[in-house]
Amino acid sequence: MVDVTRFRAAVVAAVLLLSGCSGDDEPSGAPAPSPPSPPASVTPTPSATPSPTPTPTPTPPHPVSLPALMQQPYDGGDLALGEVLETGDGYTRYAVTYGGAGLTVSGILNLPDGAGPFPVLVLAHGYIDPDVYTTGRGLRREQDYLARQGYAVLHTDYRNHAGSDDDPANEVRLRLGYTEDVVNAVLAVRNSGIPQLDGERVGLLGRSMGGGVALNTLVVQPGLVDAAVIYASVSSNTVQNFDQWTRGQPGAEDLTAEIVAAYGAPEANPAFWRDVSPVTFFDRVTEPVLIHHGTADDTCPPQWAHDTDAALRAAGKDVTLQLYEGEPHAFEAGWQLSIERTAAFFAQHLAS
């Protein structure tokens, strides 16, 4: 049998021994206890390690879109003077070519008399049937007036026009190639070795269809130019342009079918049509913009100018809308006032 009395005494002694190691009852002068050894490292089991979350891959933009133009590289250059077309009142008119996107694009350059360097204006013309278009056609009044004010004026013909290379897909691509041509025209000026050109001071002027090209350029390449003037422009909402000149228009049935087959109608694929409309991206604009529009314009409704102006203002941009009472799309009696305002606007924003 177990001796209960002796067992209890052993338990009491063990308890007293343990309580003495706590330090509360440590006798005076006793050595301090050694700190405990650190615990051995514990390797977590594989199930305790969280799996890393994969970084989502950004969806690339549709290749026919303004976001795609924003991301692509540009290589405008090789601006070359060709033959002298004429000498005028204070300037010489040259045939020119420049390169970009694997294409050669033709145009004209009005160079003021003198050594320069002169600030440069790149001009984007409105729609003229490429079959009848000749180099430099479309903004002749503006080319002449602005050159006589001391600006070097580069008027791009665009691809598929005059002496430019062909791009058979441009119409189905909603003519976004023209925007590439204007971006590359500015870069060709900036990269030019022509001493009369001041590539640090460049403005942009677009009329009608070219107004839409200019708006595209401002959202695709913010800061590329110093200021922009828009004359009698098409809508900044591409759906309105599609309906005005393509969908439902006689002779445009085949093109309409190709576009709808490629991208869907605006009602079926609104996201695509938003991404080809510059108004969607007006938050990117950095340049001051001057808009001229006639109240009697029956080609590009004046409401489009009001809408573009309002959208730019809503985005906090520097925009001025000048309306001309009774002026048609081509501008007649009000043109002189408009071009004087244009010259003053560029003088303000392209000052050295």
Secondary structure by P-SEA (a helix, b strand, c coil): ccaaaaaaaaaaaaaaaaaaaccccccccccccccccccccccccccccccccccccccccccccaaaaaccccccccccccccccccccbbbbbbccccccbbbbbbbbbccccccbbbbbbbbccccccccccccccaaaaaaaaaaccbbbbbcccccccccccccccccccaaaaaaaaaaaaaaaacccccccccbbbbbbccaaaaaaaaaaaaccccccbbbbcccccccaaaaaaacccccccaaaaaaaaaaacccccccaaaaaaaccccccccccbbbbbbbbcccccccaaaaaaaaaaaaaaccbbbbbbbcccccccccaaaaaaaaaaaaaaaaccc
